[in-house]
Amino acid sequence: MTETDNALQSASDQISRASKDLAARPSIAGFFDEQTCTVSYVVHDPGTCEAAIIDSVLDYNAASGRTSYDSADRVIEYVQSKNLQVSWLVETHVHADHISAAPYLQEKLGGKLAIGAEIVRVQDVFGKLFNAGTEFQRDGAQFDHLFSDGDTFKLGQIEGIALHVPGHTPADIALVIGDAAFVGDTIFMPDYGTARADFPGGDARQLFRSIQRLLSLPEETRLLLCHDYKAPGRDEYVWETSVGQQRRENVHIRDGITEEEFVEMRTARDQNLPMPGLLIPSVQLNMRGGRLPHPEDNGVSYIKIPINAI
């Protein structure tokens, strides 16, 4: 059995145990940001109140270039109201559609900032694209911890496992915590489908295989999504589904759809998708762990806009 198989088997065993034992199931609160259609999560062990914050959002006004903290403050208010102790602030990948609030949350709540180990590939690509200079480290040093495939961690008494699920970007990870998997930008609600794979380093074939890996987890596994875009005909935003529901109903990748069919569909679909409106500021900050670029000699931080480059 390969290391990848071992990681997946460990995650499956963990989910099966947690499904039968309420003490091994985490409490989960989702915070939806309608401006970016992003869901941030606070997940904690009810027994010890040890918590992780996943995929936080910093409010950003693109017209004025100003940041604010309403979304992050909602998370802080919840954490403090529940007397939670934050151990982890995790990004499932370098987001291209919103800016991370992790540095602000870390300052207020503590915890280690973490992302997938393949962040170094993303930093290399976008460091060159944005001409970030030699002062921009491309070794993941902006983060406190880099998760490799199969790495384990604890939230109190609840086990967590990181799974490498590239395709949307090279660095995507999913976090399996108890009976729940936080899958980032791999898959969406069944009526909306799957993530795009046309960003630098993205790969539709790799995305198919990563999603199949996730969908080989037990059918009862709760899947917590990073986004919902309210598919046509649906009136409400929803961001929790299950492996079983996805395998039966997902419009892009349900059981019976082959890898070749998926790659053909995904490639054609991605050719017509617009660039995310916040891609340029988001990537430049998120590849730095959500931190602003170093201020220039006037004390102001600047975001670069490449001309005819993206």
C-alpha positions as CSV (number, residue, x, y, z in Angstrom):
1,M,0.0,0.0,0.0
2,T,1.4,3.4,-1.0
3,E,1.7,6.4,1.4
4,T,-1.2,8.0,-0.4
5,D,-3.3,4.9,0.1
6,N,-2.3,4.8,3.8
7,A,-3.4,8.4,4.3
8,L,-6.8,7.8,2.7
9,Q,-7.3,4.6,4.6
10,S,-6.5,6.3,7.9
11,A,-9.0,9.1,7.0
12,S,-11.7,6.5,6.2
13,D,-11.1,4.6,9.4
14,Q,-11.3,7.9,11.4
15,I,-14.6,8.9,9.7
16,S,-16.1,5.4,10.4
17,R,-15.1,5.7,14.1
18,A,-16.4,9.2,14.5
19,S,-19.7,8.4,12.8
20,K,-20.4,5.9,15.6
21,D,-19.0,7.9,18.5
22,L,-20.5,11.4,19.2
23,A,-17.5,12.3,21.3
24,A,-15.3,12.0,18.1
25,R,-17.5,14.4,16.1
26,P,-16.5,18.0,15.9
27,S,-18.9,21.0,16.3
28,I,-18.9,23.1,13.2
29,A,-20.0,26.7,12.6
30,G,-20.0,28.1,9.1
31,F,-19.7,31.9,8.3
32,F,-20.9,32.9,4.8
33,D,-19.5,35.9,3.1
34,E,-22.0,36.8,0.3
35,Q,-19.6,39.3,-1.4
36,T,-17.2,36.5,-2.3
37,C,-19.6,33.5,-1.8
38,T,-17.0,32.1,0.6
39,V,-17.6,30.0,3.7
40,S,-15.2,30.2,6.7
41,Y,-15.4,27.6,9.4
42,V,-14.8,27.3,13.1
43,V,-14.5,23.6,14.0
44,H,-13.9,22.5,17.6
45,D,-13.8,19.6,20.0
46,P,-16.9,20.0,22.3
47,G,-15.0,18.2,25.0
48,T,-11.9,20.4,25.2
49,C,-13.0,23.5,23.3
50,E,-9.9,23.3,21.1
51,A,-10.6,24.9,17.7
52,A,-9.4,25.5,14.2
53,I,-10.4,28.3,11.9
54,I,-10.5,27.3,8.2
55,D,-10.5,29.7,5.2
56,S,-11.1,33.0,6.9
57,V,-12.1,36.2,5.0
58,L,-10.7,39.7,5.2
59,D,-13.2,42.3,3.8
60,Y,-11.7,44.2,0.9
61,N,-13.1,47.2,-1.0
62,A,-11.5,46.9,-4.4
63,A,-12.6,50.4,-5.4
64,S,-10.9,52.1,-2.5
65,G,-8.2,49.6,-1.7
66,R,-9.3,49.5,1.9
67,T,-9.6,46.5,4.2
68,S,-12.0,46.0,7.1
69,Y,-12.7,43.3,9.6
70,D,-16.5,42.7,9.9
71,S,-16.3,39.1,8.6
72,A,-13.3,38.3,10.8
73,D,-14.9,39.9,13.9
74,R,-18.0,37.7,13.5
75,V,-15.6,34.7,13.8
76,I,-13.9,36.3,16.8
77,E,-17.2,37.0,18.6
78,Y,-18.3,33.3,18.1
79,V,-14.9,31.9,19.3
80,Q,-15.0,34.1,22.4
81,S,-18.7,33.4,23.1
82,K,-18.0,29.7,23.2
83,N,-14.7,30.1,25.2
84,L,-12.8,28.3,22.4
85,Q,-9.0,28.0,22.3
86,V,-7.8,28.4,18.7
87,S,-4.9,26.1,17.9
88,W,-4.9,26.3,14.1
89,L,-5.7,28.8,11.3
90,V,-5.7,26.8,8.1
91,E,-5.9,27.8,4.5
92,T,-7.0,25.0,2.1
93,H,-5.1,26.8,-0.7
94,V,-4.0,30.2,-1.9
95,H,-7.4,31.7,-2.6
96,A,-7.9,33.7,-5.8
97,D,-11.3,35.1,-4.8
98,H,-10.9,36.5,-1.3
99,I,-8.2,37.7,1.0
100,S,-7.4,35.7,4.1
101,A,-7.9,37.3,7.6
102,A,-5.6,34.8,9.2
103,P,-2.9,37.3,10.4
104,Y,-5.6,39.4,12.1
105,L,-7.3,36.4,13.7
106,Q,-3.9,35.1,14.8
107,E,-3.1,38.4,16.5
108,K,-6.5,38.3,18.3
109,L,-6.9,34.6,19.0
110,G,-3.5,32.9,18.6
111,G,-3.0,29.6,16.8
112,K,-0.6,28.3,14.2
113,L,-1.1,29.4,10.6
114,A,-1.0,26.5,8.2
115,I,-1.3,25.6,4.5
116,G,-0.4,22.7,2.2
117,A,3.3,22.0,1.6
118,E,3.0,22.6,-2.1
119,I,2.5,26.4,-1.4
120,V,6.1,26.7,-2.5
121,R,5.1,25.9,-6.1
122,V,2.4,28.5,-6.0
123,Q,4.8,31.1,-4.5
124,D,7.3,30.4,-7.2
125,V,4.8,30.9,-10.0
126,F,3.1,34.0,-8.7
127,G,6.3,35.4,-7.2
128,K,7.6,35.6,-10.7
129,L,4.3,36.8,-12.2
130,F,4.0,39.7,-9.8
131,N,7.8,40.3,-9.8
132,A,7.8,40.1,-6.0
133,G,11.5,40.5,-5.7
134,T,14.2,38.7,-3.7
135,E,12.7,39.8,-0.4
136,F,9.6,37.5,-1.1
137,Q,10.5,34.1,0.4
138,R,9.3,31.2,-1.8
139,D,9.8,28.5,0.8
140,G,6.5,28.8,2.8
141,A,8.2,30.6,5.6
142,Q,5.2,32.9,5.9
143,F,3.3,30.0,7.5
144,D,3.9,28.3,10.8
145,H,3.2,24.8,9.5
146,L,3.1,23.2,6.1
147,F,0.8,20.1,5.8
148,S,2.0,17.2,3.6
149,D,-0.3,14.4,2.5
150,G,-1.3,12.2,5.4
151,D,0.0,14.5,8.1
152,T,-2.0,14.2,11.3
153,F,-2.9,16.7,14.0
154,K,-5.3,16.9,17.0
155,L,-8.2,19.2,18.0
156,G,-8.4,18.2,21.6
157,Q,-9.3,14.5,21.4
158,I,-10.5,14.6,17.8
159,E,-8.1,13.4,15.1
160,G,-7.4,15.4,12.0
161,I,-5.7,14.3,8.8
162,A,-4.5,16.5,5.9
163,L,-5.0,15.1,2.3
164,H,-3.3,16.6,-0.7
165,V,-6.0,17.2,-3.4
166,P,-4.4,19.2,-6.2
167,G,-6.0,20.2,-9.5
168,H,-7.7,23.5,-8.7
169,T,-4.2,24.6,-7.7
170,P,-1.1,22.5,-6.9
171,A,-1.3,23.3,-3.2
172,D,-4.9,22.4,-2.3
173,I,-5.5,20.3,0.8
174,A,-8.6,18.9,2.4
175,L,-8.8,18.5,6.1
176,V,-10.6,15.4,7.5
177,I,-11.5,16.2,11.2
178,G,-13.6,13.5,12.9
179,D,-16.4,12.6,10.5
180,A,-16.1,15.8,8.4
181,A,-13.9,16.8,5.5
182,F,-13.3,20.4,4.7
183,V,-12.6,20.2,1.0
184,G,-11.7,23.8,-0.1
185,D,-12.1,24.5,-3.8
186,T,-12.4,21.0,-5.2
187,I,-16.1,20.3,-5.3
188,F,-19.2,22.4,-4.9
189,M,-22.9,21.5,-4.1
190,P,-24.1,18.7,-6.4
191,D,-26.2,21.0,-8.5
192,Y,-23.3,23.3,-9.2
193,G,-20.5,20.8,-9.9
194,T,-16.7,21.3,-9.4
195,A,-14.0,23.9,-9.2
196,R,-12.2,25.4,-12.2
197,A,-8.7,24.0,-13.1
198,D,-7.3,26.7,-15.4
199,F,-5.2,28.8,-12.9
200,P,-1.4,28.5,-13.2
201,G,-0.5,25.0,-12.0
202,G,-4.1,23.8,-12.2
203,D,-5.0,20.5,-14.0
204,A,-8.4,19.1,-14.8
205,R,-7.2,15.5,-14.9
206,Q,-5.5,15.9,-11.5
207,L,-8.7,17.5,-10.1
208,F,-10.7,14.5,-11.3
209,R,-8.4,12.2,-9.4
210,S,-8.3,14.3,-6.3
211,I,-12.1,14.4,-6.2
212,Q,-12.3,10.7,-6.7
213,R,-10.0,10.3,-3.8
214,L,-12.3,12.3,-1.6
215,L,-15.4,10.5,-2.9
216,S,-13.8,7.2,-1.9
217,L,-14.2,8.2,1.7
218,P,-17.3,6.6,3.5
219,E,-20.6,7.7,2.1
220,E,-21.7,9.3,5.4
221,T,-18.7,11.7,5.4
222,R,-19.8,15.3,5.8
223,L,-18.3,17.5,3.1
224,L,-17.9,21.2,4.1
225,L,-17.4,23.4,1.1
226,C,-15.4,26.6,0.7
227,H,-18.0,28.2,-1.6
228,D,-21.6,28.1,-2.8
229,Y,-22.9,30.1,-5.7
230,K,-26.6,29.1,-5.4
231,A,-27.2,27.2,-8.6
232,P,-30.1,28.2,-10.9
233,G,-33.4,27.2,-9.4
234,R,-32.1,27.1,-5.8
235,D,-33.1,30.0,-3.5
236,E,-30.7,29.5,-0.6
237,Y,-27.0,29.2,-0.1
238,V,-25.9,25.7,1.1
239,W,-22.4,24.5,1.9
240,E,-22.7,21.1,3.5
241,T,-23.2,17.9,1.6
242,S,-22.0,14.3,1.8
243,V,-19.9,11.8,-0.1
244,G,-23.0,9.7,-0.9
245,Q,-24.9,12.7,-2.2
246,Q,-22.0,13.8,-4.4
247,R,-21.6,10.4,-5.9
248,R,-25.3,10.2,-6.7
249,E,-26.0,13.7,-7.9
250,N,-23.0,15.9,-8.8
251,V,-23.7,17.3,-12.2
252,H,-20.0,17.1,-13.2
253,I,-18.6,14.1,-11.5
254,R,-21.2,11.7,-10.2
255,D,-20.7,8.0,-10.5
256,G,-20.5,6.8,-14.1
257,I,-18.7,9.9,-15.5
258,T,-15.3,9.0,-16.8
259,E,-12.1,10.8,-16.4
260,E,-12.0,11.7,-20.1
261,E,-15.5,13.0,-20.0
262,F,-14.7,15.2,-17.0
263,V,-11.5,16.6,-18.5
264,E,-13.3,17.4,-21.7
265,M,-16.1,19.2,-19.9
266,R,-13.9,21.0,-17.4
267,T,-11.5,22.2,-20.0
268,A,-14.2,23.5,-22.3
269,R,-16.1,25.2,-19.4
270,D,-13.0,26.8,-18.0
271,Q,-12.2,28.5,-21.3
272,N,-15.3,30.7,-20.9
273,L,-15.0,31.6,-17.2
274,P,-14.1,35.1,-16.3
275,M,-11.1,35.9,-14.1
276,P,-12.2,36.2,-10.4
277,G,-12.7,39.9,-9.6
278,L,-10.3,39.8,-6.6
279,L,-7.7,37.6,-8.1
280,I,-4.9,40.2,-8.3
281,P,-5.0,41.4,-4.7
282,S,-6.0,38.0,-3.3
283,V,-3.1,36.0,-4.7
284,Q,-0.5,38.7,-3.8
285,L,-1.6,38.7,-0.2
286,N,-2.5,35.1,0.3
287,M,0.8,33.8,-1.0
288,R,2.2,35.8,1.9
289,G,-0.1,34.2,4.4
290,G,-2.6,37.0,4.1
291,R,-0.1,39.7,5.0
292,L,0.3,43.0,3.1
293,P,3.5,43.4,1.0
294,H,6.2,45.3,2.8
295,P,5.4,49.1,2.9
296,E,7.4,51.3,0.6
297,D,9.4,54.3,1.7
298,N,6.3,56.3,2.2
299,G,4.9,53.7,4.7
300,V,2.2,52.5,2.3
301,S,1.8,48.9,1.0
302,Y,1.0,48.5,-2.7
303,I,-0.6,45.7,-4.8
304,K,0.8,45.4,-8.4
305,I,-1.4,45.0,-11.4
306,P,0.4,43.3,-14.3
307,I,-0.5,44.7,-17.7
308,N,-1.2,42.2,-20.5
309,A,0.3,39.4,-18.3
310,I,-2.5,37.3,-17.0
